């Protein structure tokens, strides 16, 4: 069940992050970026703000996905 939730939150976070940063990616890439962002951002938000819950997790996931997109863009250029 945890993996399914991670994929759903990751897909949502990846979608939102790609829209916020105006980046075009395929569906699989978007989900992968979102899952990576969910892991990174979720940990950061919990560590920095000691926040729990789905809303804090989604915010952290979107922020983490945006960080991953930024890193990928820097590595490509």
SULWO-V995643 format. One record per backbone hydrogen bond with DSSP energy under -0.5 kcal/mol. NH is the residue of the N-H (numbers start at 1). CO is the residue of the C=O. E is the energy in kcal/mol with one decimal. If there is no record, write none. Layout:
nh->NH co->CO e->E
nh->NH co->CO e->E
//
This chain:
nh->5 co->1 e->-2.0
nh->6 co->2 e->-2.2
nh->7 co->3 e->-2.3
nh->8 co->4 e->-2.2
nh->9 co->5 e->-2.9
nh->10 co->6 e->-2.6
nh->11 co->7 e->-2.5
nh->12 co->8 e->-2.3
nh->13 co->9 e->-3.0
nh->14 co->10 e->-2.8
nh->15 co->11 e->-2.4
nh->16 co->12 e->-2.6
nh->17 co->13 e->-2.9
nh->18 co->14 e->-2.5
nh->19 co->15 e->-1.7
nh->20 co->16 e->-2.8
nh->21 co->17 e->-2.3
nh->22 co->19 e->-0.7
nh->23 co->18 e->-2.5
nh->25 co->23 e->-0.6
nh->30 co->26 e->-2.5
nh->31 co->27 e->-2.4
nh->32 co->28 e->-2.6
nh->33 co->29 e->-2.8
nh->34 co->30 e->-2.3
nh->35 co->31 e->-2.8
nh->36 co->32 e->-2.5
nh->37 co->33 e->-2.7
nh->38 co->34 e->-2.7
nh->39 co->35 e->-2.3
nh->40 co->36 e->-2.7
nh->41 co->37 e->-3.2
nh->42 co->37 e->-0.5
nh->42 co->38 e->-1.8
nh->43 co->39 e->-1.6
nh->44 co->40 e->-2.4
nh->45 co->41 e->-3.0
nh->46 co->42 e->-2.1
nh->47 co->43 e->-2.3
nh->48 co->44 e->-3.1
nh->49 co->45 e->-2.6
nh->50 co->45 e->-0.6
nh->50 co->46 e->-0.8
nh->51 co->45 e->-0.8
nh->57 co->53 e->-1.9
nh->58 co->54 e->-2.6
nh->59 co->55 e->-2.5
nh->60 co->56 e->-2.5
nh->61 co->57 e->-2.3
nh->62 co->58 e->-2.6
nh->63 co->59 e->-2.4
nh->64 co->60 e->-2.7
nh->65 co->61 e->-2.6
nh->66 co->62 e->-2.3
nh->67 co->63 e->-1.9
nh->68 co->64 e->-2.3
nh->69 co->65 e->-2.6
nh->70 co->66 e->-2.3
nh->71 co->67 e->-2.4
nh->72 co->68 e->-2.6
nh->73 co->69 e->-2.6
nh->74 co->70 e->-2.1
nh->75 co->71 e->-2.3
nh->76 co->72 e->-1.9
nh->77 co->73 e->-1.4
//
